[in-house]
Each structure stands twice: as C-alpha cells, then as structure tokens.
Amino acid sequence: MEKKYLFSPGPTMLPPEILLRMAEPVMHHREPEFEKIFSEIREGLKYIFQTKNEVLTFTSSGTGAMEGAVSNLLSNGDRAIVIRGGKFGERWGEICKAYGIEFHPIDVEWGKAVKPEKIHEILRSDRSVRAVYTQATETSTGVRHPIREIAELVKQYEDVLIVVDGITGIGVFDIPMDTWGLDVVVSGSQKALMLPPGLSFAALSDKAWKFVERSNLPKYYFDFKKELKNTKKNQSSYTPAVSLFVALRESLRMIQKEGKEAVFRRHQRLGEATRRAVSALGLELYAEDCPSDALTAVKFPQGVDGERLKALFFERFGITVAGGQERAKGKIIRIAHLGYYDRLDMVMVISALEMLLREMGHKFEMGAGVRAAEEALME
Ligand SMILES: Cc1ncc(COP(=O)(O)O)c(C=O)c1O
C-alpha cells in the first residue's frame, strides 16, 4: 500500500472538508442558495486579499486573471515594466506582447529578487509606462520579490499601477493590499486556498478601476467591468465552476477560523524549518537571500541529478515535488509548503529527501535534516 502526497507548488494537497464539499450534488448557479454562497465568498475574499473592494472570481486557471490584468488596465500605446526573474515573470511579458503592449523587461538573475531602484530608473525616464507587472513569489525560483517597496515607488506616480501576481502569495504571507497601496492583485485557487485548479481572482484598487474605465484593449470573457457588475449581484457573468465555488466557501471559512495572522505564521514556520533542514544536509537554497514561505527551491551539488531525484520521490514514496523549469531544469527541486500543510508534513518530506539522497550517494549525516526541522518547529 502506498499513499500519494502532493508537495508541488500547485496543485497542492486538499483538506477532507473541502473534498467533501465537492462531492455534493451540483446546484444551479442562478438559485438563491448559490447567491448566498457567492455573497459569503465575496466577504471571505476581501478578508484574505485585505481589501475593501470587490475581488472578482473567474472560472479559469490563474493565467486568466493575469491576462485580464493586462487587457482591462491598459490601452493602445501604453507601455509597461515587466519584472522577469523566472518563468512567471516571463509570462507577464508574453501576455503584454499578445496585446501589443511594449514593455521594458527587467531581467533578474534566477534565484534573486528584483532591486526596486531599477524600476524607479525606468519610471523616471519613460513617462508612457502605465503599469509595473511583478510576482509576489516567483514560483519557478522560490524568490519573494519586495512588492511593498515597489508599491512605495509606484505610488509616487498617479498614472502608474503596480500589478502583483499573488498566485503563490495570497494566503501564504501578509499582502495587505489596501495598506500597501497595491493596485491589482491576482491569484488562483490551487495554491494556498487549498482548492483544485480552476478559479482565478483579481482585486483592484480605486485607482486601477479608473484605468479599467479608459482601457481600449480587446476583451470578452475576462471583462472586469462586466464581472464587477455581476459580482455585486452575487452572480458571475457566465456559468461558474459551481462545485469549486462551494469548495471556496469552505476554504475561506477554514482560513478565517484559523485567522490570517496564524495562517501566515504557520507558513513562516514551515518555510523556516524546511530551509534549515536543507542547509543541515549541506545543500544550498536557490533563493538564498530572499526565499518565499510558499516553497523552498533546493540546489544540488554535482552528481545529484534533480530530475532523477524528483522521479525517485514519486517512485519510492508517492511524493510529488516539482523540478526546475527551463534553465533550472535538473538543477533544483521545489518543495511546497503553501496551503494545507502542517509541521509533520514537512518532517516527512525531509525524511524522504534524506533517504533518497543517501540512495543517490550524497554524503551527509543521516537524520541531520529531520533534526534541524524538528528543532525549528519546536521553537
Ligand atoms: C506565480 C505564478 N504565476 C502564475 C501561475 C500560473 O497559474 P496557472 O497555471 O493557474 O494559470 C503560477 C502557477 O504555478 C504561479 O505560481
């Protein structure tokens, strides 16, 4: 008998409470009962996005909301700044390109966070820039970008927005959208919200809604204005993934019951324990200076093939971890700790890592990682 465990940074493991909700018969999305659920979801999303404004929910993967955050905010001739420190930063650039938006890429070395001064330099010299696109966590490298500092800079420009991909940030660490002055935050269901893939979210500041008013790029399904109008009536514009909405209500209830501060603290602890465990095994962190509490990207010494290790995780233990993407392929593995994870989950995955490293001939003191994790978790 072998169990299966998801330690990938999306999709993530789901709690039984949420799985059970999805087993209920599908209801019709124009019934009063569904409107009640929708209304509760609206409040729960405001709580976790930390905004007074509505949070739009779309039936799509996270990239749908990213696309909407380009097509609804910008107009022909607008320029953007795109922070490209990994695969998801590159995606902002690809979306801009698809909509004919010219952008200044800021290419950040993979594993490093962006330096906000770089953004300021461009903002000072090109007054046609209307938006800065970044990630809260760049999931392909495990880096956390300094979005608070970037927001401070962007705030000085009345005609520029900061747009944050919080797909691996919302529900992981504190992103007080209104307090920090973030203009747009997008997210997805299959990460810290402990849901299957299939829902995306977009929250907009009052400043961003003004951009929506004047935007002339083509849009249809991801039409923020239309969706807002319907959201306020507890409706979605098109047939929503009803079962995921029902599950989302459960997830938001669970998060509110634990309390967002406790949720952030839990992620911080799990992240810290994983990082210390990995270091105790003589391995390096890929995002050494600026690791996110969403996931830990681990670098391997010569002789340990990351792709092989990832495959062995599954073969030996039924554990799915993520490998490196593109230029990081074979060089790293990424262990997630966002969403439905607790202390012993991390002890287990570190224990599996030790057994596999031993099998692959890496020299280290067996048990050192587990001990470091346990000590961190008992502090
Ligand atoms: C930071 C980040 N942005 C965007 C995405 C893309 O989301 P999706 O695959 O749900 O479209 C992901 C998914 O892993 C992500 O981690």
The ligand as an SDF file (V2000), in Angstrom:
LIG
                    3D

 16 16  0  0  0  0  0  0  0  0999 V2000
    3.4170   32.8130   -9.5680 C   0  0  0  0  0  0  0  0  0  0  0  0
    2.5610   32.1130  -10.5450 C   0  0  0  0  0  0  0  0  0  0  0  0
    2.0060   32.8160  -11.5220 N   0  0  0  0  0  0  0  0  0  0  0  0
    1.2260   32.2530  -12.4470 C   0  0  0  0  0  0  0  0  0  0  0  0
    0.9590   30.9150  -12.4300 C   0  0  0  0  0  0  0  0  0  0  0  0
    0.1060   30.3230  -13.4960 C   0  0  0  0  0  0  0  0  0  0  0  0
   -1.0680   29.9130  -12.9700 O   0  0  0  0  0  0  0  0  0  0  0  0
   -1.9770   28.8500  -13.7410 P   0  0  0  0  0  0  0  0  0  0  0  0
   -1.1240   27.6930  -14.0710 O   0  0  0  0  0  0  0  0  0  0  0  0
   -3.0220   28.5800  -12.6940 O   0  0  0  0  0  0  0  0  0  0  0  0
   -2.5290   29.5290  -14.9280 O   0  0  0  0  0  0  0  0  0  0  0  0
    1.5190   30.1210  -11.4250 C   0  0  0  0  0  0  0  0  0  0  0  0
    1.2710   28.6710  -11.4160 C   0  0  0  0  0  0  0  0  0  0  0  0
    2.0140   27.8650  -10.9770 O   0  0  0  0  0  0  0  0  0  0  0  0
    2.3360   30.7420  -10.4670 C   0  0  0  0  0  0  0  0  0  0  0  0
    2.8980   30.0240   -9.4920 O   0  0  0  0  0  0  0  0  0  0  0  0
  1  2  1  0
  2  3  1  0
  2 15  2  0
  3  4  2  0
  4  5  1  0
  5  6  1  0
  5 12  2  0
  6  7  1  0
  7  8  1  0
  8  9  2  0
  8 10  1  0
  8 11  1  0
 12 13  1  0
 12 15  1  0
 13 14  2  0
 15 16  1  0
M  END
$$$$
